[in-house]
Amino acid sequence: MAKKETFGFLLAETARTWRTRLNQRLRPLGLSQAKWQVLVHLNMSRSDLTQKELSERLGIEGPTLVRLLDRMETDGWVKRCASTSDRRAKIVRHTTKAVDTIREIKHVAARLRSELLVDISPQELATASDVLQRIKERAEQL
């Protein structure tokens, strides 16, 4: 098969396998994939996220996110508060309890990333990142 025909499949399988390995390494911290992804998205965001924005970034339905956030709020990982600009919206923030866990997630993810990219040159990585960014932007415009 031509490389162009298998690229999407390879991209999806690579992401799935990478995420699976990270899940395995984060499980001892008591984190499911859903939980660590919420914490990572909240930490990476440059501004507050509403529940709706978070559900869009995670690619899950609103009711599914609400149930997840209910559990995470009960466990002390996140808190929800009313938006000052839209009284119907809830802002989601990670708590101080989550700060150390986020630091550990970053550490575990960095170690895995280092293992996976060990023999890939900085130039190859830059090229791959540029190509993926262009594909992502094009897909978002469709």
matplotlib code that plots the C-alpha trace (Angstrom):
import matplotlib.pyplot as plt

x = [0.0, 1.1, 2.3, -0.4, -3.1, -1.8, -0.8, -4.1, -4.2, -0.6, -1.2, -4.2, -2.5, 0.6, -1.5, -3.4, -0.3, 1.4, -1.7, -1.9, 1.7, 1.1, -2.0, -0.1, 2.5, 0.0, -2.3, -0.2, -1.0, -4.7, -5.4, -7.6, -7.0, -10.1, -8.9, -5.3, -6.5, -8.8, -5.9, -3.5, -6.0, -6.8, -3.1, -2.2, -4.9, -3.8, -7.2, -10.1, -12.1, -15.8, -17.2, -18.3, -14.8, -13.3, -15.7, -14.9, -11.1, -11.5, -13.9, -16.5, -20.2, -21.2, -23.1, -20.2, -17.9, -20.3, -20.2, -16.4, -16.1, -18.6, -16.2, -13.1, -14.6, -15.6, -12.0, -10.6, -8.9, -11.1, -13.5, -16.3, -17.5, -19.9, -18.6, -18.6, -19.4, -22.1, -24.2, -25.2, -21.5, -19.3, -15.6, -13.5, -10.1, -7.7, -7.2, -4.0, -4.3, -3.8, -0.7, 1.7, -0.1, 0.2, 3.9, 4.2, 2.1, 4.5, 7.5, 6.1, 5.1, 8.6, 10.2, 8.0, 8.5, 12.3, 12.1, 9.9, 11.9, 15.3, 16.7, 14.8, 16.9, 15.8, 15.4, 13.2, 11.1, 10.7, 9.7, 7.2, 5.7, 5.4, 3.6, 1.2, 0.4, -0.4, -2.7, -4.4, -5.1, -6.4, -8.7, -10.0, -10.9, -12.9]
y = [0.0, 3.5, 5.6, 8.2, 5.5, 4.2, 7.5, 8.1, 4.6, 4.8, 8.1, 6.8, 3.6, 5.5, 7.9, 4.9, 2.9, 6.0, 6.7, 3.1, 3.1, 6.3, 4.9, 1.9, 4.1, 6.5, 3.8, 3.4, 7.1, 6.1, 7.9, 6.6, 8.0, 10.2, 11.7, 12.4, 13.9, 16.3, 17.4, 17.8, 19.9, 22.1, 22.6, 23.3, 25.8, 29.4, 30.5, 29.1, 26.4, 25.9, 22.4, 22.8, 23.8, 21.0, 18.4, 19.6, 19.4, 15.9, 14.8, 13.5, 14.4, 16.9, 14.4, 12.1, 14.9, 15.9, 12.5, 12.4, 15.8, 14.8, 12.0, 14.1, 16.9, 14.5, 13.1, 16.7, 16.9, 19.7, 22.3, 24.0, 27.5, 29.8, 31.8, 35.6, 36.1, 33.5, 32.4, 29.2, 28.1, 26.4, 27.0, 23.9, 24.4, 21.8, 22.1, 22.4, 18.7, 18.1, 20.2, 17.5, 14.9, 17.0, 17.4, 13.6, 13.2, 15.5, 13.6, 10.2, 11.6, 13.1, 9.8, 7.9, 10.6, 10.3, 6.5, 6.7, 9.4, 8.3, 7.7, 10.4, 13.4, 17.0, 17.7, 14.7, 15.6, 19.2, 18.0, 15.5, 18.1, 20.7, 18.2, 17.1, 20.7, 21.5, 18.4, 19.2, 22.8, 21.7, 19.1, 21.8, 24.0, 21.4]
z = [0.0, -0.7, 2.2, 1.6, 1.9, 5.2, 6.8, 8.7, 10.0, 11.1, 12.8, 14.7, 15.8, 16.9, 19.0, 20.5, 21.3, 22.9, 25.0, 26.0, 27.3, 29.1, 30.7, 31.9, 33.6, 35.2, 36.5, 39.7, 40.5, 40.6, 37.3, 34.5, 31.0, 31.4, 34.6, 33.5, 30.3, 32.2, 34.4, 31.5, 29.5, 32.4, 33.1, 29.4, 28.9, 28.8, 30.2, 32.2, 30.5, 30.7, 30.9, 27.2, 26.1, 28.0, 26.6, 23.1, 23.7, 25.1, 22.4, 24.8, 25.3, 27.9, 30.1, 30.1, 31.2, 34.0, 35.5, 35.3, 36.8, 39.6, 40.6, 40.2, 42.3, 45.0, 45.0, 45.3, 41.8, 40.3, 41.3, 39.3, 39.7, 37.9, 35.0, 35.5, 31.8, 31.4, 34.3, 32.5, 32.2, 34.7, 34.8, 35.6, 37.5, 38.9, 42.7, 44.7, 45.4, 41.6, 41.3, 42.5, 40.4, 37.3, 38.0, 38.2, 35.0, 33.2, 34.6, 33.5, 30.1, 29.6, 30.4, 28.0, 25.3, 25.7, 25.3, 22.2, 20.5, 21.5, 18.0, 16.1, 15.3, 16.2, 12.5, 11.9, 14.9, 13.7, 10.2, 11.6, 14.0, 11.2, 9.0, 11.7, 12.6, 9.0, 8.7, 12.0, 10.9, 7.5, 9.2, 11.6, 8.6, 6.8]

ax = plt.figure().add_subplot(projection="3d")
ax.plot(x, y, z, "-o")
ax.set_aspect("equal")
plt.show()
